[in-house]
């Protein structure tokens, strides 16, 4: 009989956006470094089935897993920190829970019983909590509960966790409560009262916090730790300081200093023979903080006001910067603000340009103008998804001479639809979860820059799109000098384009940012940052 995994539940109190995902990922990293098999799942309390239809301004980036699930951006943190692959089982929403239960009710699975939050909704939540046990043998499964304790939408999840802990035995699980300790500058004092009330609210729901992680701007004194321990019913060693860090990649090292991993292992009665080895992580952080050079990259996008909209891209820059010993200064430029009059002033000081993914026609012309500037002025360029499609449109207009070439997404009646709707998307009416999603193969042509970068003939990358390069324009594009160097072996869908007469110009239909991790920075981002560094040296910029 196999041993069941131990469960860790991470809740949040006082305020949202305290970093439960980073704490969960950091703890997972520490436990994994001790030789344990660890995974993390996220429960989101919103009623949307998934974040795929959410505006990036509302929820930030939609993160896509290898199996094609549109998930919360915290799954990106899990993968980047732990170097694991998550799946649709790692993210559950209230919408999914209710959809499943209602479908069961419609089928008559409940045999005429009145369907209620308890036990039907909570039973489905508990089923989702245990779903990862079927994937592989895990030692520890960390479950992050989205939202803040006290929110009305969080109650079913809290109740389900209470029931679950009672069923598996409380010695097989623990609750970590992340909370905020505000600092009142007028009194020059850290206040613990909000934390006390948050823990009390959690206890009223039937859960006791076993460990309290305190977000703070200032160091915790011994007296403060004792006070929190006394009022929140935990031992002093279980009061963990989480001081504001310069980078999220400091957090695992800070949690190691606080002995969070040792406290967790002791409470769960897990014996680890391996000492935590974070040497490669420390090297990464050292390179990140001690760069030998720096570059300026223009991030051309439609959602640049909210940093989380391009979270994986920004983190990929950090990974690539560290491995190149380069500080990557990202200059967000709203594509709607770009025109032919100001493009030079906006982009002349850039060492590289990345045109980001997106949907819809807003800001499209600004993207095309910026791509033309990068192409003509030999600035290293990376286009991702929509960014690649805009590069094709720019080339068709300004090199081939196809006036007003466009995508049918932007102009359904365009005379030259160089980008068009994929055939299997023509009859799709529902928007949620119906795009080309997940990991797909791509064959790369030998003798190309992209092949030199990947050093592979076949790669697998994650996708999220409905539109593709129109097969009818392949001949005119290739004859004029564009190299279509990556194609899907089954559908011939063009995945990668590059310009050989340019220092570094690549567009990809997929999302390389989803596969960049601390341990394995994505090769495209590594090469792009290296090219940007070389560009800066060539022009002698300081």
C-alpha positions in Angstrom: 0.0 0.0 0.0 1.5 3.3 -1.0 2.1 6.1 1.5 -0.3 9.0 1.2 1.3 12.4 0.7 1.4 15.1 3.4 -0.7 18.2 2.7 0.2 21.8 3.3 -2.5 24.5 2.9 -1.5 28.1 2.5 -4.1 30.8 3.3 -3.9 34.6 3.4 -5.2 37.3 5.7 -5.5 41.0 6.2 -4.7 42.0 2.6 -4.6 40.5 -0.9 -1.5 40.4 -3.0 0.8 39.4 -0.1 2.6 36.8 -2.1 1.0 33.4 -1.2 2.2 32.1 -4.5 5.8 33.1 -3.9 5.7 31.7 -0.4 4.2 28.4 -1.6 6.8 28.2 -4.4 9.6 29.0 -2.1 8.6 26.4 0.4 8.2 23.9 -2.4 11.7 24.8 -3.6 13.2 24.2 -0.1 11.4 20.9 0.3 12.4 19.7 -3.2 16.0 20.7 -2.5 15.9 18.2 0.4 15.0 15.4 -1.9 11.3 15.4 -1.5 8.9 15.0 -4.4 6.7 18.1 -4.3 3.9 19.8 -6.3 1.7 22.8 -5.8 -1.9 23.5 -6.7 -3.9 26.7 -6.7 -7.6 27.1 -5.8 -9.1 30.4 -7.0 -12.5 31.6 -5.6 -13.8 33.4 -8.7 -16.7 32.0 -10.6 -15.0 32.2 -14.0 -14.3 28.6 -15.2 -10.7 29.7 -15.9 -8.8 33.0 -16.5 -8.8 32.4 -20.2 -11.6 34.9 -20.9 -10.4 37.5 -18.2 -9.0 40.8 -19.3 -5.3 41.0 -18.3 -6.1 44.3 -16.6 -8.4 42.3 -14.3 -6.4 39.2 -13.5 -2.9 39.6 -15.0 -1.4 37.0 -17.3 -3.2 33.8 -18.2 -0.6 31.0 -17.8 -0.9 28.0 -20.2 0.2 24.5 -19.1 1.6 21.8 -21.4 -1.7 20.0 -21.4 -3.5 23.1 -22.6 -5.1 24.5 -19.5 -5.5 28.2 -19.1 -4.6 28.9 -15.5 -3.6 31.4 -12.9 -0.3 33.1 -13.2 0.9 31.6 -9.9 1.4 28.3 -11.7 4.1 30.1 -13.6 5.8 30.8 -10.2 5.5 27.1 -9.3 7.1 26.0 -12.5 9.9 28.6 -12.5 10.8 28.0 -8.9 10.5 24.2 -8.7 11.4 23.3 -12.3 8.3 21.1 -12.5 5.5 20.8 -15.1 2.0 21.6 -13.9 -1.3 20.5 -15.5 -5.0 21.4 -15.4 -5.1 19.5 -12.1 -3.0 22.1 -10.5 -5.5 24.9 -10.8 -9.2 24.8 -9.7 -11.8 27.6 -9.7 -15.1 28.0 -8.0 -16.6 28.1 -11.5 -15.2 24.6 -12.3 -16.5 23.3 -9.0 -20.0 24.5 -9.5 -20.0 23.5 -13.2 -19.1 20.0 -12.3 -21.6 19.7 -9.5 -24.4 21.2 -11.6 -23.6 18.8 -14.5 -23.8 15.9 -12.1 -27.1 17.1 -10.8 -28.5 17.4 -14.4 -27.5 13.9 -15.1 -29.3 12.7 -11.9 -26.1 11.5 -10.2 -27.4 12.7 -6.8 -30.5 10.5 -6.9 -32.9 13.3 -6.2 -31.1 14.7 -3.2 -31.1 18.4 -2.5 -27.8 19.7 -3.8 -26.1 22.0 -1.2 -22.8 23.6 -0.5 -22.2 21.0 2.2 -21.7 18.2 1.3 -21.8 18.4 -2.5 -19.7 21.5 -3.2 -17.2 20.7 -0.4 -17.0 17.1 -1.6 -16.0 18.2 -5.1 -13.4 20.6 -3.6 -11.9 17.7 -1.6 -11.9 15.5 -4.7 -9.9 18.2 -6.5 -7.5 18.5 -3.6 -6.7 14.8 -3.9 -6.7 14.7 -7.7 -2.9 15.1 -7.9 -2.3 11.9 -5.9 -3.3 10.0 -9.1 -0.5 11.6 -11.2 2.5 10.3 -9.3 3.8 9.5 -5.9 4.3 12.8 -4.1 5.7 13.3 -0.7 4.2 16.7 -0.2 1.3 18.5 -2.0 1.0 22.2 -1.3 -2.4 23.8 -1.8 -2.6 27.6 -2.1 -6.1 29.0 -1.4 -6.7 32.2 -3.3 -8.4 35.2 -1.8 -8.3 36.4 1.8 -9.7 34.7 4.8 -13.1 36.4 5.6 -14.1 36.8 1.9 -17.5 35.3 1.4 -16.4 33.4 -1.7 -13.5 31.7 0.2 -15.7 30.0 2.8 -16.5 26.7 0.9 -12.8 26.2 0.4 -11.9 26.8 4.0 -14.7 24.4 5.1 -13.5 21.8 2.6 -10.0 22.0 4.0 -11.4 21.6 7.5 -13.2 18.5 6.5 -10.3 17.2 4.6 -7.9 17.6 7.5 -10.3 15.8 9.8 -10.6 12.9 7.3 -6.8 12.3 6.7 -5.8 13.1 10.3 -4.4 16.5 11.3 -0.9 15.0 11.8 -0.8 14.5 8.0 -1.4 18.2 7.1 -0.7 21.7 8.3 -2.0 25.2 7.6 0.4 28.1 6.9 -1.3 31.5 7.2 0.3 34.4 5.4 -0.5 37.7 6.9 0.5 41.4 6.9 2.2 43.3 9.8 1.6 47.0 9.0 4.1 49.5 10.1 2.7 52.8 11.5 5.4 55.4 10.8 3.7 58.0 13.2 4.1 55.5 16.1 7.3 53.9 14.6 5.7 50.6 15.5 4.8 47.3 13.8 1.2 46.4 14.6 0.1 42.8 15.2 -3.6 43.4 15.8 -4.6 42.8 12.1 -2.8 39.5 12.2 -4.5 38.5 15.5 -7.9 39.3 14.0 -7.1 37.4 10.8 -6.0 34.3 12.7 -9.2 34.5 14.8 -11.3 34.7 11.7 -9.6 31.6 10.4 -10.3 29.8 13.7 -13.9 30.8 13.5 -14.1 28.9 10.2 -12.7 25.8 11.9 -9.0 26.0 10.9 -6.1 26.6 13.2 -2.9 28.1 11.7 0.1 25.9 12.5 2.6 28.4 11.0 2.2 32.1 10.6 4.3 33.8 7.9 4.4 37.6 8.5 4.9 40.0 5.6 6.7 43.0 7.0 8.8 46.0 6.0 10.9 45.8 9.2 12.6 43.0 11.1 10.7 41.2 13.8 12.0 41.4 17.3 12.0 38.5 19.7 9.2 40.2 21.7 7.0 40.6 18.6 7.4 37.0 17.7 6.4 35.9 21.2 3.4 38.2 21.1 2.2 36.8 17.8 2.8 33.3 19.0 0.8 33.9 22.3 -2.2 35.5 20.7 -2.3 33.3 17.6 -1.9 29.9 19.4 1.4 28.8 17.8 4.9 28.2 19.1 7.5 30.9 18.7 9.5 29.0 16.1 6.4 28.9 13.9 6.3 32.7 13.6 8.2 33.2 10.3 9.4 36.6 9.1 8.9 37.4 5.4 10.6 40.8 5.0 10.2 42.7 1.8 12.9 41.5 -0.6 14.6 43.2 -3.6 13.6 40.3 -5.8 11.2 37.4 -5.5 14.1 35.1 -6.0 15.5 36.1 -2.6 12.5 34.6 -0.9 13.6 30.9 -0.8 16.9 32.0 0.7 15.1 34.2 3.3 12.8 31.3 4.1 15.8 29.0 4.5 17.3 31.5 7.0 14.0 31.5 8.9 14.1 27.7 8.9 10.6 27.4 7.5 11.5 24.0 5.9 12.7 22.6 9.2 9.6 23.7 11.0 7.4 22.2 8.3 9.2 18.9 8.3 9.1 18.6 12.1 5.4 19.3 12.3 4.6 16.8 9.5 7.1 14.2 11.0 9.0 13.9 7.7 12.6 12.8 8.0 14.8 14.1 5.3 18.3 12.7 5.0 19.4 15.3 2.5 20.6 18.8 3.4 19.0 21.6 1.4 21.3 22.3 -1.6 20.5 25.8 -3.0 24.0 26.4 -4.5 22.8 26.9 -8.1 20.0 29.1 -6.8 22.5 31.2 -4.9 24.6 31.5 -8.0 21.6 32.7 -10.0 20.7 35.3 -7.4 24.4 36.5 -7.2 24.6 36.9 -11.0 21.3 38.7 -10.9 22.5 41.2 -8.3 26.0 41.6 -9.7 25.7 42.1 -13.5 28.7 42.9 -15.6 26.7 44.9 -18.1 23.2 46.1 -18.7 20.8 46.4 -21.7 17.6 48.3 -22.4 14.8 46.2 -23.9 11.6 47.8 -25.2 8.5 45.8 -24.3 5.9 46.8 -26.8 2.5 45.8 -25.5 -1.2 46.7 -25.0 -1.4 46.0 -21.3 1.9 47.5 -20.0 0.2 49.5 -17.3 -0.2 46.3 -15.3 3.1 44.5 -14.7 1.4 41.1 -14.1 0.0 41.1 -17.7 3.4 40.1 -19.0 4.7 38.3 -15.9 6.3 35.3 -17.6 8.0 37.5 -20.1 9.5 39.7 -17.4 10.7 36.7 -15.4 12.2 35.2 -18.6 14.2 38.4 -19.0 15.5 38.0 -15.4 16.5 34.4 -16.1 18.3 35.3 -19.4 19.9 38.3 -17.8 21.4 36.3 -14.9 22.9 33.7 -17.2 24.4 36.4 -19.4 25.5 38.4 -16.3 23.5 41.3 -17.7 21.0 43.6 -16.0 17.9 43.8 -18.2 16.2 47.1 -18.0 12.7 46.7 -19.4 11.1 49.8 -20.9 7.4 49.2 -21.2 6.0 51.1 -24.2 2.2 51.2 -24.8 1.7 50.3 -28.5 -1.2 52.8 -28.7 1.3 55.6 -28.0 3.6 54.8 -31.0 3.3 56.6 -34.3 5.7 57.4 -37.2 6.5 60.8 -35.7 7.6 59.6 -32.3 8.9 56.1 -32.9 12.6 57.2 -33.2 12.5 59.1 -29.9 10.9 56.1 -28.2 13.1 53.4 -29.6 16.5 54.9 -30.6 18.1 54.1 -27.2 16.9 50.5 -27.1 19.2 47.5 -27.4 16.4 45.1 -28.2 12.7 45.1 -28.9 10.1 42.5 -27.9 6.6 42.8 -29.3 4.3 41.1 -26.8 1.2 38.8 -27.3 -2.3 40.1 -27.2 -5.8 40.1 -28.8 -7.9 42.6 -30.7 -7.1 45.5 -33.0 -6.3 48.1 -30.3 -2.7 49.4 -30.6 -1.9 47.2 -33.6 -0.5 49.9 -35.9 1.9 51.0 -33.2 3.2 47.5 -33.0 3.7 47.4 -36.7 5.5 50.7 -36.7 7.9 49.6 -33.9 8.7 46.4 -35.8 9.5 48.3 -38.9 11.9 50.5 -36.9 13.6 47.5 -35.4 13.9 45.8 -38.8 15.3 48.8 -40.6 17.7 49.9 -37.9 19.0 46.3 -37.2 17.8 46.3 -33.6 17.5 42.7 -32.1 13.8 41.8 -32.3 11.7 39.0 -30.7 8.0 38.8 -31.6 5.8 36.4 -29.6 2.4 35.1 -30.9 0.6 38.3 -32.0 4.1 39.9 -32.2 5.1 37.4 -34.8 1.9 37.9 -36.8 2.5 41.7 -36.7 6.1 41.1 -38.0 4.6 39.2 -41.0 2.1 41.9 -41.7 4.9 44.6 -41.5 7.1 42.7 -43.9 4.2 42.1 -46.3 3.3 45.8 -46.3 6.8 47.4 -46.4 9.0 44.8 -48.2 6.7 42.8 -50.5 4.5 45.8 -51.2 1.1 44.4 -50.2 -0.6 47.6 -49.3 -2.9 47.3 -46.3 -2.0 43.7 -45.6 -3.5 42.6 -42.3 -5.0 39.9 -40.2 -8.6 38.9 -40.5 -8.8 39.4 -36.7 -8.2 43.1 -37.3 -9.8 43.5 -40.7 -12.1 40.7 -41.8 -12.3 42.2 -45.3 -8.7 42.9 -45.9 -7.5 42.4 -49.5 -4.3 40.6 -48.3 -5.1 38.4 -45.2 -1.5 37.3 -44.6 -2.7 36.2 -41.1 -6.0 34.4 -41.0 -8.2 32.3 -38.8 -7.1 28.6 -38.3 -9.4 26.2 -40.1 -10.3 24.3 -37.0 -11.4 27.7 -35.4 -13.9 28.7 -38.1 -17.0 27.2 -36.5 -16.0 27.8 -32.9 -18.6 29.9 -31.1 -17.6 29.6 -27.4 -14.6 31.6 -26.5 -13.5 29.8 -23.3 -10.8 27.1 -23.6 -11.3 26.7 -27.4 -8.1 28.2 -28.8 -5.1 26.2 -30.0 -3.7 25.5 -26.5 -0.9 23.6 -24.9 2.3 22.0 -26.1 2.8 21.3 -29.8 5.8 20.0 -31.9 7.8 22.2 -34.2 10.4 21.1 -36.7 13.3 23.6 -37.1 15.2 24.0 -40.4 18.9 23.3 -40.2 21.3 26.2 -41.0 19.0 28.8 -39.4 19.7 31.1 -36.5 16.8 29.4 -34.6 18.4 26.0 -35.1 21.7 27.3 -33.8 19.8 28.6 -30.7 17.9 25.5 -29.9 20.4 23.0 -31.2 17.5 20.6 -31.9 15.6 19.5 -34.9 12.3 19.2 -33.1 11.1 21.2 -30.1 7.8 21.4 -28.2 6.4 24.8 -27.1 3.1 26.0 -25.6 0.5 27.9 -27.7 -2.5 30.1 -27.2 -3.9 31.5 -30.4 -6.7 31.3 -33.0 -5.0 32.9 -36.0 -2.1 31.7 -38.2 0.2 32.7 -41.1 -1.9 32.2 -44.2 -0.5 29.4 -46.4 -1.4 31.4 -49.6 1.4 33.9 -48.8 4.2 31.5 -48.0 5.7 31.7 -51.5 5.8 35.5 -51.7 7.2 35.8 -48.2 10.0 33.3 -48.8 10.9 34.7 -52.2 11.4 38.2 -50.7 13.8 36.9 -48.0 11.8 35.9 -44.9 12.7 32.4 -43.7 9.9 30.3 -42.4 12.2 28.1 -40.3 9.8 26.4 -38.0 6.7 24.3 -38.9 4.3 21.9 -37.1 5.1 18.5 -38.7 1.4 17.5 -38.8 -0.3 20.6 -40.0 2.5 22.6 -41.6 1.4 25.6 -39.5 4.3 28.1 -39.5 5.6 28.4 -36.0 8.8 30.5 -36.5 10.0 33.2 -38.9 13.4 34.9 -39.1 15.2 37.4 -41.2 18.8 36.2 -42.2 19.9 39.7 -43.3 19.3 41.0 -39.8 21.5 40.7 -36.7 18.8 39.0 -34.7 15.1 39.0 -35.9 12.9 36.1 -34.8 9.1 35.8 -34.5 7.4 32.8 -32.9 3.8 31.8 -32.9 4.2 30.0 -29.5 5.0 31.4 -26.0 8.6 30.6 -25.1 8.2 32.5 -21.8 6.0 29.7 -20.4 9.0 27.3 -20.3 11.7 29.6 -18.9 12.8 28.6 -15.4 15.6 29.6 -13.0 17.5 26.4 -13.6 16.8 26.4 -17.4 16.4 29.9 -18.9 14.7 29.7 -22.3 17.3 29.5 -25.1 15.4 32.1 -27.2 15.5 34.7 -24.4 19.2 33.8 -23.6 20.2 34.4 -27.2 18.0 37.5 -27.5 19.6 39.2 -24.5 23.1 38.1 -25.7 22.3 39.7 -29.1 21.1 42.9 -27.4 24.3 43.0 -25.4 26.4 42.6 -28.5 24.3 45.4 -30.2 25.1 47.7 -27.3 28.8 46.9 -27.5 28.9 47.4 -31.3 27.5 50.9 -31.0 29.6 51.7 -27.9 26.6 52.8 -25.8 27.1 53.2 -22.1 
